[in-house]
Amino acid sequence: MRALPRTRYAAARLIGWLGGLLVAGLTSGMAAEPASRPNIIFLLADDLGYGELGCFGQEKIRTPNVDRLAREGMRFTRHYAGNAVCAPSRCVLMTGMHPGHAWVRDNSEVQPEGQKPIPDGAVTLAELLQAHGYTTAAMGKWGLGPPGSSGDPLRQGFNHFYGYNCQRHAHNFYPTYLWDDDRRVALDNHEFPAHQKLPEGADPADPESYATYRGRDYAPDRIADAARRFIRDHRDRPFFLYFPTTVPHLALQVPEDSLREYQGHWPDPPYPGGHGYLPQFAPRAAYAAMVTRLDREIGTLINLVDELGLTERTIFVFTSDNGPTYDRLGGSDSGFFNSAPGMRGLKGSLYEGGIRVPLVVRWKGRVPAGVESDRLTGFEDWLPTLLDLAGLRESIPANTDGISLAPTLLGRWQPPRPFLYREFPSYGGQQAVWMGPWKGIRQNLRPRGDARPNHHIELYNVMDDLAESRDVGDAHPELVARLAALMREQHVPAPEFPFPALDQAPEAGR
């Protein structure tokens, strides 16, 4: 799909800004004035596991800056991504709609570049903040609609966009171009495919065999530069910076200065390719270095906010879009790093390891420091939470599936979340509901071949059985029946993402 001319985008942004001023004027007296609203920096890692931060128990990878945010803010231990893979998880985050109601429910590519778009009718967090005077930017990986489509970030409430529009394009950290609003900006990199193995005859024990998989412009560095420019340029009025980095998603690529920080720390056999993505001479060191380099960039954002005197006016949120990549894909090694500690499943799974993610929130002077919360929370909660914290509670859409966690963040009591719902039509077809300590989950709802869907609900007490190893459903039939009813009620069919076992509304149960 072709992008619209830049002048039309500029006009749209101007109209949106003027509209924001009008709405802000109409709502004065009901909400905080724009100048007094907090800035928001939402940091979203890509495939980072629950246990890959020091503040969540990581022992091999250094993350001092995110650890600092945790010390100076609140750490959540039961936070759930929007879904088990990229695009549907981000759709939940942006729209506040859980996967049974959201528009995008799976990764689905659109040629020549991008993913299936969210529609014009979608109302995003960025649109709602923009309408109340926020300047908004997305810097990183989008994945919710090609350039020029209804899902283009510039049509979904963002004044600025810099980075990768397409998830597939983001598999290479040395691409030949990135998007700057609606313009393709060339990078100083040679073109090479992001999925290949060492050519025949190349020596996997020779570091120079891997030199062709590096370039001059490391895209995460360029994206971080753009994020810092945005903060400097918009420091005088409230801003929303959505920073969906591509790190540490595969391929394993990182500049040599960062790689040297970890090389030789542990046995690290080369990955010559053959199981997806690019070869890497030191895959474990590369993975750790990618995470630490991301942490370093987060540190520069924290320091910039301090330098500009915005510390007490800025909310930092750090989380991940789903669980860590499964072992050996692209040279990854989630087992070595204990990326999903004590949990069952990895990326693509609705078991805990694939969907429970780290969450850290800092707002100095407002969010209590050094506090841990085990409140049940999910990505759909961010739309109402951030509007609430910005003094815009009246703007929260009535149909949101999210529940504001502002009271918890501000140190006040709030009732427990009644339940949290997830479904995912891929990786065999899955559905899950959390209620208090309990979790009901169904697997193999879309089996291969002629096999019939499995409607059996497994029941776990995830507070006592994090590994989901003891199905106790037979001992709690009434609870299983309640979870089955929620599973039926919370799914609304989506024609573009069919899920026959749920669309036909069978009797869920044991």
HELIX and SHEET records of a PDB file:
HELIX    1   1 ARG A    6  LEU A   26  1                                  21    
HELIX    2   2 PRO A   34  SER A   36  5                                   3    
HELIX    3   3 GLY A   54  PHE A   56  5                                   3    
HELIX    4   4 PRO A   64  ARG A   71  1                                   8    
HELIX    5   5 CYS A   86  THR A   95  1                                  10    
HELIX    6   6 LEU A  125  GLN A  130  1                                   6    
HELIX    7   7 PRO A  153  ARG A  155  5                                   3    
HELIX    8   8 HIS A  169  HIS A  171  5                                   3    
HELIX    9   9 PRO A  207  TYR A  213  5                                   7    
HELIX   10  10 ALA A  219  ASP A  233  1                                  15    
HELIX   11  11 GLU A  256  LEU A  259  1                                   4    
HELIX   12  12 PRO A  283  GLU A  307  1                                  25    
HELIX   13  13 THR A  311  ARG A  313  5                                   3    
HELIX   14  14 LEU A  329  GLY A  331  5                                   3    
HELIX   15  15 GLU A  352  ILE A  355  1                                   4    
HELIX   16  16 PHE A  379  ASP A  381  5                                   3    
HELIX   17  17 TRP A  382  LEU A  389  1                                   8    
HELIX   18  18 ARG A  393  SER A  395  5                                   3    
HELIX   19  19 ALA A  406  LEU A  409  1                                   4    
HELIX   20  20 GLY A  473  ALA A  475  5                                   3    
HELIX   21  21 PRO A  477  GLN A  490  1                                  14    
HELIX   22  22 PRO A  500  ASP A  503  1                                   4    
SHEET    1   A10 ARG A 183  ALA A 186  0                                        
SHEET    2   A10 TYR A 177  ASP A 180 -1                                        
SHEET    3   A10 HIS A 160  TYR A 164 -1                                        
SHEET    4   A10 THR A 135  LYS A 141  1                                        
SHEET    5   A10 PHE A 239  PRO A 244  1                                        
SHEET    6   A10 ASN A  39  ALA A  45  1                                        
SHEET    7   A10 THR A 314  SER A 320  1                                        
SHEET    8   A10 ARG A 356  ARG A 362 -1                                        
SHEET    9   A10 MET A  74  TYR A  80 -1                                        
SHEET   10   A10 VAL A 371  SER A 373  1                                        
SHEET    1   B10 ARG A 183  ALA A 186  0                                        
SHEET    2   B10 TYR A 177  ASP A 180 -1                                        
SHEET    3   B10 HIS A 160  TYR A 164 -1                                        
SHEET    4   B10 THR A 135  LYS A 141  1                                        
SHEET    5   B10 PHE A 239  PRO A 244  1                                        
SHEET    6   B10 ASN A  39  ALA A  45  1                                        
SHEET    7   B10 THR A 314  SER A 320  1                                        
SHEET    8   B10 ARG A 356  ARG A 362 -1                                        
SHEET    9   B10 MET A  74  TYR A  80 -1                                        
SHEET   10   B10 THR A 377  GLY A 378  1                                        
SHEET    1   C 4 LEU A 420  PHE A 424  0                                        
SHEET    2   C 4 GLN A 430  MET A 435 -1                                        
SHEET    3   C 4 TRP A 438  ARG A 442 -1                                        
SHEET    4   C 4 GLU A 458  ASN A 461 -1                                        
END                                                                             
